[in-house]
Amino acid sequence: MYLIVIAWTYVTLMMAVAEATSPQGTVLAAIITFALYGLLPMGILVYILGTPSRKRAIKAREAEEQAAYDAEQAALREDNPTEAPSGGSASTAPDAGREAAAAPEGDAVAPVRKEG
């Protein structure tokens, strides 16, 4: 990939030099030529071709974070073997207090009827 970038940058640099040194050309036209024929397409190409490596880096970072989280949870379970196996702390576990669920309210809420 980098060979293509280097070669195309060289080609567009030579185009810009030819534009700047030509009797009808200007330095501004040379800069525009280099930017629009060289930098812009190469930036897009590098971004598109670099996508797989960015995805691999993201997956590796996520796997590393997950492994660190799993190790932390294993250490917490070893420190407190009576803790719920869900892995959360006692305050965040769904049934940490070992209390019964709340009873239904019964007829405290009146039913809503459609009018019409």
C-alpha positions, -999 to +999 in steps of 0.1 A: +000+000+000+028+024+009+045+018-024+014+030-042+012+061-020+049+070-025+047+065-063+015+085-067+029+113-045+060+114-067+039+116-099+017+144-085+047+162-072+063+161-107+029+173-121+029+202-097+066+211-105+058+210-142+027+233-136+048+258-116+077+260-140+056+262-172+052+296-188+014+295-185+013+279-150+014+295-116+025+283-081-011+284-069-022+261-098+007+238-088-005+237-052-040+230-062-028+203-086-008+186-059-036+188-034-065+177-056-046+150-077-022+139-049-031+145-013-069+141-015-070+108-034-041+093-014-058+103+018-090+085+008-070+055-004-050+052+028-082+055+049-100+028+029-071+004+028-063+010+065-097+000+076-089-037+082-059-029+104-080-004+124-107-030+130-080-056+141-066-030+165-101-023+180-108-060+184-075-066+201-080-037+225-116-049+233-102-085+239-075-071+262-101-051+281-124-081+284-095-103+296-086-076+323-123-075+333-125-113+335-093-114+356-107-087+379-140-106+384-122-138+391-101-121+417-132-106+433-149-141+434-118-156+450-118-128+477-156-132+484-167-168+476-203-162+490-209-135+464-235-142+437-220-160+406-232-132+383-199-114+388-213-081+400-209-066+434-235-073+460-252-040+454-255-044+417-265-081+416-302-086+408-310-106+439-282-095+462-304-089+492-321-123+489-355-106+494-388-116+478-401-096+449-427-069+457-463-081+458-487-068+431-506-037+440-540-052+433-568-028+424-549+004+434-548+015+397-581+019+380-585+004+345-586+028+316-615+024+291-618+036+256-644+062+249-662+060+218 
